[in-house]
């Protein structure tokens, strides 16, 4: 939406400079894209959101500025008056096939338009300032009113149409030649305006070429109507068209504007003595006009949602400034006819925040008393695996979980044949019509793409993601391709092989304190397009379960007091193992016994037949005091007694 500052000043007292004006607009949600300096003015380009059709006019922007800040006071503008018509209106025979498609149709006849007449100077200047070229005095005035008030109107050469007009929905493949000289083939459902012979307008979008106003036009029929937004939306886009008219009608034009716009037209024509004008004719079906939305307003809920205190009086002032009817006793508001976007309570909460000023809303730190849960083990494992791979020059890839029907997708992560994929019923592309069962095919495509863009001698790619085979599993897949080492005179040049993947498994097993056979993994290799790819896939779900089931290590502080060691040598039956002896000693549960160790085993000369000689050391240590020799001797006597009772040992002399 383009307009000039001086055009805004027709409606407002603006004391702010252009920078402050643009800042106020932007902070209120009407973002200023660009400001250009004219000779004695400023051109403002505003980027509007689709829901603010009411601001597709200078009057709408002025009204919004007045809501935003009291410093933008609306001027007391002299209202357009009902002028005495200077000619008769056309005896229009209008037939609306479906009253819903055009519930209000206003019209006016203009006669005796002289070729010598020019566009009024102030109208011409304002249009040219915002980049709209001059076409014809009447057409220019209609364009001016469209920008000024927001009501699109259309002018027909009255001598080229009949007075019997119908408004209906188009049939499939109906055609007409538009004002831009192009022939359009219509789909079923466009609103069209026809006379007895042919289409004279694609309603709310563009008129037909054959009845367009030209310099030779003497008499004109002006159409000023209301068309429901839902029936205009996307119709222009389907024809690859966008006009000032369609831009407004598809978003929603104030249904009370048609007559107001015609009255403004008659006032401009009269003051500039351009031609004769008739009274305003009107066809309407009020039951099909948009229904005003009545919303219950809760001041308390507004404060709760916004999170700060704001007085009832201030909320009420903001609501009244929107232009709707507010009932103080019932706390109800009815949206104004120009605001289609105000339908529910949340819309008014947003308006209160916006007009109060986002910058004025206090920043209050939230106090949340939450205790974090324990860290998710699978995430910790994934992070450790990624850190290891990063340090070993691997690059991480992130691919879509969707894939296609390529043969290489017909395998699971273990490289076994798999065809029972989960299909996507509403896929956006045939290349993404099912969930992948392996990651390796995606990584190989990544390598192929990178090789085509920026060839290198080696690639190390990995990805951790969910695959969808017979069950969903979290899988790590690594793919190696090319030479292991960069080109170097002192380095061996060889290609990656399966042993490089075995090394990764060995490193990960040490990283997690496991053995190689604790991993569920698969190492394989394929050749594609004369390139060799080495693939390692590891099931991280199984790895997580294994780590979770392992007993966690525990740590104890060492004792600061000295230990006492006693060594015993004895004969024992050859069939009794050291494991049985140590187990019995543990069961005796001597508190200060910290360690036992086998330091000698002898079976030979001097040892009785069927016996063996063992030398076992016993280390005693107390955590709280210095252990005495007497206490250590008592512990040894207790242990010896149990060993004699169970294994019939004989101390060596």
C-alpha positions as CSV (number, residue, x, y, z in Angstrom):
1,X,0.0,0.0,0.0
2,X,1.6,3.3,-1.2
3,X,0.5,6.7,0.0
4,X,2.1,10.1,0.6
5,X,2.4,11.9,3.9
6,X,0.5,14.9,2.5
7,X,-2.4,12.6,1.5
8,X,-2.5,11.4,5.1
9,X,-2.6,15.0,6.3
10,X,-6.0,15.4,4.5
11,X,-7.3,13.3,7.4
12,X,-4.8,13.8,10.3
13,X,-2.9,16.5,12.1
14,X,0.6,15.2,11.9
15,X,3.2,17.0,14.0
16,X,5.7,14.1,13.9
17,X,8.6,14.0,11.4
18,X,8.6,11.2,8.8
19,X,10.9,9.0,10.8
20,X,8.7,9.0,13.9
21,X,5.6,8.6,11.8
22,X,7.0,5.5,10.1
23,X,8.2,4.1,13.4
24,X,4.7,4.4,14.9
25,X,3.2,2.6,11.9
26,X,5.7,-0.2,12.1
27,X,5.4,-0.7,15.8
28,X,1.6,-1.0,15.4
29,X,2.0,-3.8,12.9
30,X,1.8,-1.7,9.7
31,X,5.4,-2.3,8.6
32,X,6.9,0.5,6.5
33,X,9.0,-1.1,3.8
34,X,10.4,2.0,2.2
35,X,10.3,5.8,2.4
36,X,11.1,7.9,-0.7
37,X,11.6,11.6,-0.7
38,X,9.6,13.6,-3.3
39,X,10.0,17.2,-4.2
40,X,8.0,18.5,-1.2
41,X,6.6,15.3,0.2
42,X,7.4,11.7,1.2
43,X,6.2,8.5,-0.4
44,X,5.5,5.7,2.2
45,X,5.3,2.0,1.2
46,X,3.5,-0.1,3.8
47,X,3.6,-3.9,3.9
48,X,0.3,-5.0,5.2
49,X,-0.7,-8.4,6.5
50,X,-3.5,-10.1,4.6
51,X,-6.0,-9.7,7.5
52,X,-5.8,-5.9,7.5
53,X,-7.8,-5.1,4.3
54,X,-9.2,-2.1,6.2
55,X,-5.8,-0.4,5.8
56,X,-5.7,-0.7,2.0
57,X,-6.8,3.0,1.9
58,X,-5.5,6.3,3.1
59,X,-8.6,6.7,5.3
60,X,-7.9,3.3,6.8
61,X,-4.3,4.2,7.6
62,X,-5.4,7.5,9.1
63,X,-8.0,5.8,11.2
64,X,-5.3,3.3,12.4
65,X,-2.9,6.1,13.3
66,X,-5.6,7.8,15.3
67,X,-6.1,4.5,17.3
68,X,-2.4,4.1,17.8
69,X,-1.7,7.4,19.4
70,X,-3.7,10.4,20.5
71,X,-1.1,12.7,18.9
72,X,-2.6,11.8,15.5
73,X,-5.9,13.7,15.7
74,X,-8.5,13.1,13.0
75,X,-9.5,16.4,11.3
76,X,-13.0,17.5,11.1
77,X,-13.5,16.7,7.5
78,X,-16.5,18.1,5.7
79,X,-18.7,15.1,4.8
80,X,-19.8,14.4,1.3
81,X,-23.3,15.8,0.8
82,X,-26.2,14.4,-1.2
83,X,-26.2,16.6,-4.3
84,X,-29.1,17.2,-6.6
85,X,-28.6,14.9,-9.7
86,X,-28.1,16.7,-13.0
87,X,-29.3,13.8,-15.2
88,X,-31.5,10.7,-15.1
89,X,-30.1,7.4,-14.1
90,X,-30.2,4.4,-16.4
91,X,-33.3,2.2,-16.2
92,X,-31.1,-0.7,-15.1
93,X,-32.7,-4.1,-15.2
94,X,-30.4,-6.1,-12.8
95,X,-30.8,-9.8,-12.3
96,X,-28.7,-11.4,-9.6
97,X,-29.0,-15.2,-10.1
98,X,-27.7,-16.0,-6.6
99,X,-28.3,-13.1,-4.1
100,X,-25.3,-14.3,-2.0
101,X,-22.7,-13.5,-4.7
102,X,-23.6,-9.8,-4.8
103,X,-25.7,-8.7,-1.8
104,X,-25.2,-5.0,-2.6
105,X,-25.0,-3.3,-6.0
106,X,-25.0,0.5,-6.3
107,X,-24.7,2.4,-9.6
108,X,-24.7,5.8,-11.1
109,X,-24.9,7.2,-14.7
110,X,-22.6,9.9,-16.0
111,X,-23.5,11.8,-19.2
112,X,-22.1,14.3,-21.7
113,X,-18.4,13.7,-20.8
114,X,-16.3,16.1,-22.9
115,X,-13.0,15.1,-24.4
116,X,-11.6,18.4,-23.3
117,X,-12.1,17.7,-19.7
118,X,-9.0,16.7,-17.7
119,X,-8.4,14.9,-14.5
120,X,-8.6,17.4,-11.5
121,X,-5.2,18.6,-10.6
122,X,-5.1,17.4,-7.0
123,X,-6.3,14.0,-8.0
124,X,-3.8,13.7,-10.8
125,X,-0.9,14.8,-8.5
126,X,-1.7,12.3,-5.8
127,X,-2.1,9.4,-8.2
128,X,1.2,10.2,-10.0
129,X,3.0,10.6,-6.6
130,X,2.2,7.0,-5.8
131,X,3.0,5.7,-9.2
132,X,-0.5,5.3,-10.8
133,X,-0.6,6.6,-14.4
134,X,-3.5,8.8,-15.7
135,X,-6.0,7.1,-18.1
136,X,-9.2,9.1,-18.3
137,X,-10.7,11.7,-16.0
138,X,-13.5,9.4,-14.7
139,X,-11.2,6.4,-14.4
140,X,-8.6,8.5,-12.6
141,X,-11.2,9.7,-10.1
142,X,-12.3,6.1,-9.5
143,X,-8.7,5.1,-8.9
144,X,-8.3,8.0,-6.5
145,X,-11.4,7.1,-4.5
146,X,-10.2,3.5,-4.4
147,X,-6.9,4.5,-2.8
148,X,-8.6,7.2,-0.6
149,X,-11.6,5.2,0.7
150,X,-10.8,1.6,-0.2
151,X,-13.9,1.0,-2.4
152,X,-13.1,-0.4,-5.9
153,X,-15.5,0.8,-8.6
154,X,-15.8,0.1,-12.3
155,X,-16.7,2.3,-15.2
156,X,-18.5,0.9,-18.4
157,X,-19.0,2.7,-21.6
158,X,-22.8,3.0,-21.4
159,X,-23.3,3.1,-25.1
160,X,-21.6,-0.3,-25.5
161,X,-23.7,-2.3,-23.1
162,X,-27.4,-3.0,-22.6
163,X,-29.4,-1.9,-19.7
164,X,-30.3,-5.5,-18.9
165,X,-27.5,-6.9,-16.7
166,X,-27.1,-10.1,-14.9
167,X,-24.7,-11.2,-12.2
168,X,-24.0,-15.0,-12.0
169,X,-21.3,-17.6,-11.6
170,X,-19.3,-18.5,-14.7
171,X,-19.5,-21.8,-16.5
172,X,-16.5,-23.9,-17.2
173,X,-14.4,-22.6,-20.2
174,X,-16.3,-19.3,-20.7
175,X,-14.0,-16.7,-22.2
176,X,-13.7,-13.0,-22.4
177,X,-11.1,-10.4,-23.4
178,X,-10.1,-8.2,-20.5
179,X,-8.9,-4.6,-20.2
180,X,-5.3,-5.8,-20.5
181,X,-6.0,-7.2,-23.9
182,X,-5.6,-10.8,-22.9
183,X,-8.2,-13.5,-23.5
184,X,-9.1,-15.4,-20.3
185,X,-10.7,-18.8,-20.1
186,X,-12.6,-19.1,-16.8
187,X,-13.2,-22.0,-14.5
188,X,-16.5,-22.7,-13.0
189,X,-17.4,-20.4,-10.0
190,X,-16.1,-17.0,-11.0
191,X,-18.5,-14.1,-10.4
192,X,-19.2,-12.5,-13.8
193,X,-21.3,-9.5,-14.8
194,X,-23.0,-9.8,-18.2
195,X,-25.3,-7.9,-20.4
196,X,-27.6,-9.4,-23.0
197,X,-24.7,-10.2,-25.3
198,X,-21.5,-11.1,-23.4
199,X,-19.4,-10.8,-20.3
200,X,-18.8,-7.1,-19.4
201,X,-16.7,-7.7,-16.2
202,X,-15.0,-10.3,-14.1
203,X,-16.6,-9.1,-10.9
204,X,-14.2,-7.6,-8.4
205,X,-11.2,-8.2,-10.6
206,X,-11.2,-6.7,-14.1
207,X,-13.5,-5.4,-16.8
208,X,-14.0,-6.5,-20.4
209,X,-12.1,-4.7,-23.2
210,X,-15.1,-4.1,-25.5
211,X,-16.9,-1.8,-23.1
212,X,-13.9,0.0,-21.6
213,X,-13.9,3.7,-21.2
214,X,-11.9,5.6,-23.8
215,X,-11.3,9.2,-24.8
216,X,-14.3,9.0,-27.1
217,X,-16.7,7.8,-24.4
218,X,-19.6,10.1,-23.8
219,X,-21.8,8.3,-21.3
220,X,-20.7,6.0,-18.4
221,X,-22.3,3.5,-16.1
222,X,-20.5,3.4,-12.7
223,X,-20.6,0.1,-10.7
224,X,-20.0,0.3,-6.9
225,X,-20.7,-3.1,-5.4
226,X,-19.9,-5.5,-2.6
227,X,-18.7,-9.0,-3.3
228,X,-18.0,-11.5,-0.5
229,X,-14.3,-12.2,0.1
230,X,-14.6,-16.0,0.0
231,X,-16.1,-15.8,-3.5
232,X,-13.3,-13.6,-4.9
233,X,-10.3,-15.2,-3.0
234,X,-7.8,-17.0,-5.3
235,X,-9.9,-16.3,-8.4
236,X,-7.5,-13.7,-9.7
237,X,-4.4,-15.7,-8.7
238,X,-5.8,-18.7,-10.7
239,X,-5.8,-16.5,-13.8
240,X,-2.3,-15.1,-12.9
241,X,-3.9,-11.7,-12.4
242,X,-3.6,-9.2,-9.6
243,X,-5.4,-5.9,-9.7
244,X,-6.0,-3.1,-7.1
245,X,-9.6,-4.2,-7.1
246,X,-9.0,-8.0,-6.5
247,X,-6.4,-7.2,-3.8
248,X,-9.1,-5.5,-1.8
249,X,-12.2,-7.6,-2.5
250,X,-10.4,-10.9,-1.7
251,X,-9.4,-9.5,1.7
252,X,-12.7,-7.9,2.4
253,X,-14.1,-4.4,1.6
254,X,-16.4,-2.5,3.9
255,X,-19.9,-3.4,2.7
256,X,-21.1,0.1,3.7
257,X,-18.8,1.8,1.3
258,X,-20.5,1.4,-2.1
259,X,-22.9,4.3,-1.7
260,X,-20.4,6.4,0.2
261,X,-17.9,6.0,-2.7
262,X,-20.5,7.1,-5.3
263,X,-21.4,10.1,-3.2
264,X,-17.7,11.1,-3.1
265,X,-17.6,10.6,-6.9
266,X,-20.6,12.9,-7.5
267,X,-19.0,15.6,-5.2
268,X,-15.7,15.6,-7.2
269,X,-17.5,15.6,-10.5
270,X,-19.7,18.5,-9.4
271,X,-16.9,20.6,-7.9
272,X,-14.9,20.2,-11.1
273,X,-17.8,20.4,-13.5
274,X,-16.7,17.4,-15.4
275,X,-20.1,16.0,-16.6
276,X,-23.7,15.4,-15.6
277,X,-24.4,12.8,-12.9
278,X,-27.5,10.9,-11.9
279,X,-28.9,9.9,-8.5
280,X,-27.5,6.7,-6.9
281,X,-29.4,3.5,-7.7
282,X,-29.2,0.5,-5.3
283,X,-30.0,-3.2,-5.4
284,X,-29.4,-5.1,-2.2
285,X,-30.2,-8.3,-0.3
286,X,-29.4,-7.4,3.3
287,X,-29.8,-10.9,4.6
288,X,-26.7,-11.9,2.7
289,X,-24.5,-9.0,3.9
290,X,-21.8,-10.0,6.4
291,X,-23.1,-10.4,10.0
292,X,-21.5,-8.3,12.7
293,X,-19.7,-10.4,15.3
294,X,-20.7,-9.8,18.9
295,X,-18.0,-10.8,21.4
296,X,-18.1,-10.9,25.2
297,X,-15.2,-9.0,26.6
298,X,-13.4,-10.0,29.9
299,X,-11.1,-7.4,31.2
300,X,-9.7,-9.9,33.7
301,X,-8.9,-12.4,31.0
302,X,-7.2,-9.7,28.9
303,X,-4.9,-8.9,31.8
304,X,-4.2,-12.6,32.4
305,X,-3.3,-13.2,28.8
306,X,-1.1,-10.1,28.5
307,X,0.6,-10.7,31.8
308,X,0.5,-7.2,33.2
309,X,-1.9,-4.8,34.9
310,X,-3.9,-2.4,32.7
311,X,-6.9,-0.4,33.9
312,X,-10.4,-1.2,32.8
313,X,-10.8,2.4,31.6
314,X,-7.7,2.1,29.4
315,X,-8.9,-1.2,27.9
316,X,-12.3,0.4,27.2
317,X,-10.7,3.4,25.5
318,X,-8.7,1.1,23.2
319,X,-11.8,-1.0,22.3
320,X,-13.9,2.1,21.5
321,X,-11.0,3.5,19.3
322,X,-11.3,0.4,17.1
323,X,-14.6,1.8,15.8
324,X,-17.0,-0.9,17.0
325,X,-20.0,-0.6,19.3
326,X,-19.0,-1.3,22.9
327,X,-21.7,-1.9,25.5
328,X,-20.3,-0.9,28.9
329,X,-23.1,-2.6,30.9
330,X,-22.9,-6.0,29.2
331,X,-19.1,-5.8,28.3
332,X,-19.9,-6.7,24.7
333,X,-18.4,-5.3,21.5
334,X,-19.6,-5.5,17.9
335,X,-16.9,-5.3,15.3
336,X,-17.0,-2.4,12.9
337,X,-18.0,-3.2,9.3
338,X,-14.5,-2.6,8.0
339,X,-12.8,-5.1,10.4
340,X,-13.3,-8.6,9.2
341,X,-10.4,-9.9,11.4
342,X,-12.2,-9.2,14.7
343,X,-14.2,-12.3,15.5
344,X,-13.3,-13.8,18.8
345,X,-12.0,-12.6,22.2
346,X,-8.4,-13.4,21.4
347,X,-8.5,-10.9,18.5
348,X,-9.4,-8.1,20.9
349,X,-6.7,-9.2,23.3
350,X,-4.2,-8.8,20.5
351,X,-5.6,-5.4,19.6
352,X,-5.3,-4.2,23.2
353,X,-1.6,-5.3,23.3
354,X,-0.9,-3.7,19.9
355,X,-2.5,-0.4,20.5
356,X,-1.2,-0.2,24.1
357,X,2.2,-0.5,22.5
358,X,4.5,-3.5,22.6
359,X,7.3,-1.3,23.8
360,X,5.2,-0.2,26.8
361,X,4.5,-3.7,28.0
362,X,6.7,-4.3,31.1
363,X,9.3,-7.1,31.0
364,X,8.7,-9.4,34.0
365,X,11.0,-12.3,34.6
366,X,9.1,-15.5,35.1
367,X,9.7,-17.5,38.3
368,X,9.5,-21.1,37.5
369,X,10.2,-23.7,40.2
370,X,11.1,-26.7,38.1
371,X,13.6,-29.5,38.9
372,X,15.3,-30.9,35.8
373,X,14.7,-34.6,35.1
374,X,17.6,-37.0,34.8
375,X,19.5,-36.7,31.5
376,X,18.1,-38.9,28.8
377,X,20.7,-41.8,28.4
378,X,20.2,-42.3,24.7
379,X,20.9,-38.6,24.0
380,X,24.1,-38.8,26.1
381,X,25.2,-41.8,24.2
382,X,24.5,-40.1,20.8
383,X,26.4,-37.0,21.9
384,X,29.4,-39.1,22.9
385,X,29.3,-41.0,19.6
386,X,29.1,-37.8,17.7
387,X,32.0,-36.2,19.6
388,X,34.1,-39.3,18.8
389,X,33.3,-39.2,15.1
390,X,33.8,-35.4,14.9
391,X,37.3,-35.9,16.3
392,X,38.0,-38.5,13.6
393,X,37.2,-36.2,10.7
394,X,33.6,-37.4,10.1
395,X,31.0,-35.0,8.8
396,X,27.4,-35.3,10.1
397,X,24.5,-35.4,7.6
398,X,20.9,-34.8,8.3
399,X,18.5,-36.3,5.7
400,X,14.8,-36.6,5.4
401,X,13.2,-39.8,6.7
402,X,11.2,-40.0,3.5
403,X,12.5,-41.8,0.4
404,X,11.5,-43.3,-2.9
405,X,11.3,-46.7,-4.6
406,X,14.9,-46.9,-5.8
407,X,16.3,-50.5,-5.5
408,X,18.9,-49.4,-3.0
409,X,16.1,-48.5,-0.6
410,X,14.9,-52.1,-0.5
411,X,17.2,-53.1,2.4
412,X,17.2,-52.6,6.1
413,X,20.0,-51.3,8.2
414,X,21.6,-54.8,8.5
415,X,21.7,-54.9,4.6
416,X,19.1,-57.6,4.5
417,X,16.4,-57.4,1.9
418,X,13.3,-55.4,3.0
419,X,10.2,-54.4,1.0
420,X,7.5,-53.9,3.7
421,X,8.0,-50.1,3.9
422,X,5.5,-47.8,5.6
423,X,3.9,-45.9,2.8
424,X,2.9,-42.2,3.0
425,X,-0.7,-41.7,1.8
426,X,-0.4,-37.9,1.2
427,X,3.2,-37.6,0.0
428,X,4.2,-34.3,-1.6
429,X,6.6,-35.8,-4.0
430,X,7.1,-39.3,-5.6
431,X,10.6,-39.0,-4.3
432,X,9.3,-39.0,-0.7
433,X,6.5,-41.6,-0.8
434,X,7.7,-43.9,2.0
435,X,9.7,-44.1,5.2
436,X,13.3,-45.2,4.8
437,X,14.5,-48.5,6.2
438,X,18.2,-47.7,6.1
439,X,20.5,-44.7,6.3
440,X,23.3,-45.8,4.0
441,X,21.5,-45.0,0.7
442,X,21.0,-41.4,1.8
443,X,24.7,-41.0,2.9
444,X,25.9,-42.5,-0.4
445,X,23.7,-39.9,-2.3
446,X,25.2,-37.2,-0.1
447,X,28.7,-38.3,-1.1
448,X,27.7,-38.5,-4.8
449,X,26.3,-34.9,-4.6
450,X,29.4,-33.6,-2.9
451,X,31.7,-35.3,-5.3
452,X,29.9,-33.7,-8.3
453,X,30.0,-30.2,-6.6
454,X,33.5,-30.3,-5.1
455,X,35.4,-33.5,-5.8
456,X,37.7,-34.8,-2.9
457,X,39.8,-37.9,-2.5
458,X,38.0,-39.1,0.6
459,X,34.7,-38.8,2.4
460,X,33.7,-39.6,5.9
461,X,30.0,-39.1,6.5
462,X,27.7,-40.3,9.3
463,X,24.1,-39.9,10.4
464,X,22.2,-40.8,13.5
465,X,18.4,-41.2,12.9
466,X,15.4,-43.5,13.2
467,X,14.9,-46.1,10.5
468,X,11.5,-47.8,9.9
469,X,12.1,-51.5,9.2
470,X,10.2,-54.3,10.9
471,X,10.3,-51.9,13.9
472,X,11.5,-48.4,14.6
473,X,15.2,-48.3,15.6
474,X,17.7,-45.6,16.3
475,X,20.7,-46.3,14.1
476,X,24.2,-44.9,13.6
477,X,25.4,-45.3,10.1
478,X,28.9,-44.4,8.9
479,X,30.0,-44.4,5.2
480,X,33.6,-44.2,4.1
481,X,34.7,-43.7,0.5
482,X,38.0,-42.9,-1.2
483,X,41.5,-42.8,0.2
484,X,42.2,-43.0,4.0
485,X,45.0,-40.5,4.0
486,X,45.5,-37.1,2.3
487,X,48.2,-37.1,-0.4
488,X,51.5,-36.9,1.5
489,X,55.0,-38.2,0.6
490,X,55.3,-39.7,4.1
491,X,51.9,-41.4,4.3
492,X,50.8,-44.7,2.9
493,X,48.2,-44.3,0.2
494,X,45.4,-46.8,0.6
495,X,41.7,-47.0,0.2
496,X,39.3,-47.3,3.1
497,X,38.5,-50.9,4.0
498,X,36.4,-52.9,6.5
499,X,39.1,-52.8,9.1
500,X,38.7,-49.1,9.4
501,X,35.1,-49.7,10.5
502,X,36.3,-52.5,12.9
503,X,38.6,-49.8,14.5
504,X,35.5,-47.6,15.1
505,X,33.7,-50.5,16.9
506,X,36.8,-51.2,19.0
507,X,37.1,-47.5,19.9
508,X,33.5,-47.2,20.8
509,X,33.7,-50.4,22.9
510,X,36.5,-48.8,24.9
511,X,34.6,-45.5,25.1
512,X,31.7,-47.2,26.8
513,X,33.6,-49.9,28.7
514,X,32.1,-52.7,26.6
515,X,33.3,-55.6,24.4
516,X,32.9,-55.7,20.6
517,X,30.3,-58.5,20.9
518,X,28.2,-56.2,23.1
519,X,27.3,-54.2,20.0
520,X,24.6,-54.9,17.4
521,X,26.3,-53.8,14.2
522,X,26.9,-54.6,10.6
523,X,29.9,-53.9,8.4
524,X,29.4,-54.1,4.6
525,X,30.6,-52.7,1.4
526,X,29.1,-51.9,-2.0
527,X,30.3,-50.6,-5.3
528,X,28.3,-48.0,-7.2
529,X,29.2,-46.0,-10.2
530,X,32.8,-47.4,-10.0
531,X,33.1,-46.1,-6.4
532,X,33.6,-48.3,-3.3
533,X,31.6,-47.5,-0.2
534,X,32.4,-49.0,3.2
535,X,29.3,-49.0,5.5
536,X,29.0,-49.4,9.3
537,X,25.6,-49.5,10.9
538,X,25.2,-49.7,14.7
539,X,21.9,-50.1,16.6
540,X,22.1,-47.4,19.3
541,X,18.9,-48.7,21.0
542,X,20.6,-52.0,21.8
543,X,23.7,-50.2,22.9
544,X,21.7,-48.0,25.3
545,X,20.0,-51.1,26.8
546,X,23.4,-52.7,27.4
547,X,24.9,-49.7,29.0
548,X,21.7,-49.1,31.1
549,X,21.8,-52.7,32.4
550,X,25.5,-52.6,33.4
551,X,26.2,-52.0,37.1
552,X,27.5,-48.5,37.6
553,X,31.0,-48.2,39.1
554,X,31.2,-46.9,42.6
555,X,34.0,-45.1,44.4
556,X,35.2,-45.1,48.0
557,X,37.6,-42.8,49.7
558,X,40.9,-44.6,50.6
559,X,41.9,-44.9,54.2
560,X,44.6,-42.6,55.6
561,X,45.6,-45.2,58.3
562,X,48.4,-47.9,57.8
563,X,47.6,-51.5,56.8
564,X,48.9,-54.7,58.3
565,X,49.7,-57.7,56.1
566,X,49.8,-61.3,57.3
567,X,51.1,-64.1,54.9
568,X,50.1,-67.7,55.4
569,X,51.5,-70.9,53.7
570,X,49.6,-74.1,54.1
571,X,48.9,-77.5,52.5
572,X,45.4,-78.1,51.1
573,X,43.7,-80.8,49.1
574,X,44.6,-80.6,45.4
575,X,40.9,-80.4,44.4
576,X,40.2,-77.2,46.3
577,X,40.6,-74.1,44.1
578,X,41.8,-70.7,45.2
579,X,38.4,-69.3,44.1
580,X,36.6,-71.5,46.8
581,X,39.1,-70.3,49.4
582,X,38.6,-66.6,48.6
583,X,34.8,-67.0,48.5
584,X,34.8,-68.6,52.0
585,X,37.0,-65.8,53.3
586,X,34.6,-63.2,51.9
587,X,31.7,-65.0,53.7
588,X,33.5,-64.8,57.0
589,X,33.0,-61.0,56.6
590,X,36.0,-59.7,58.5
591,X,35.4,-56.0,58.6
592,X,39.0,-54.8,58.4
593,X,40.1,-57.3,55.7
594,X,40.6,-55.2,52.6
595,X,42.3,-57.6,50.2
596,X,43.5,-61.2,49.8
597,X,46.0,-62.3,47.2
598,X,47.6,-65.6,46.1
599,X,51.4,-65.1,46.0
600,X,52.6,-68.7,45.8
601,X,51.5,-72.0,44.4
602,X,53.7,-75.1,44.7
603,X,53.1,-78.8,43.9
604,X,56.2,-81.0,44.0
605,X,59.0,-82.3,46.3
606,X,58.1,-81.9,50.0
607,X,54.4,-81.6,49.4
608,X,52.3,-84.5,50.7
609,X,50.6,-86.6,48.0
610,X,47.2,-85.3,46.9
611,X,48.1,-81.9,48.4
612,X,49.3,-78.5,47.1
613,X,51.0,-75.6,48.8
614,X,49.4,-72.2,48.7
615,X,50.8,-68.9,49.9
616,X,48.1,-66.3,50.6
617,X,48.5,-62.7,51.8
618,X,45.8,-61.0,53.9
619,X,45.8,-57.2,54.1
620,X,44.0,-55.5,57.0
621,X,43.2,-51.8,57.3
622,X,40.7,-49.8,59.4
623,X,39.1,-46.7,57.9
624,X,38.6,-44.9,61.2
625,X,41.7,-45.7,63.3
626,X,45.2,-47.3,63.3
627,X,44.8,-51.1,63.4
628,X,46.8,-52.9,66.1
629,X,48.7,-56.2,65.6
630,X,46.7,-57.9,68.3
631,X,43.5,-57.1,66.3
632,X,45.1,-58.4,63.1
633,X,46.2,-61.6,64.8
634,X,42.6,-62.2,66.1
635,X,41.3,-61.8,62.6
636,X,43.9,-64.3,61.2
637,X,42.9,-66.8,64.0
638,X,39.2,-66.5,62.9
639,X,40.0,-67.0,59.3
640,X,42.3,-70.1,60.0
641,X,39.6,-71.7,62.1
642,X,37.1,-71.5,59.3
643,X,39.6,-72.8,56.7
644,X,40.5,-75.8,58.9
645,X,36.8,-76.6,59.5
646,X,35.9,-76.5,55.7
647,X,39.1,-77.6,53.9
648,X,41.2,-79.4,56.5
649,X,44.3,-77.2,55.9
650,X,47.7,-77.8,57.5
651,X,50.0,-74.8,58.2
652,X,53.5,-75.2,56.9
653,X,56.3,-74.9,59.4
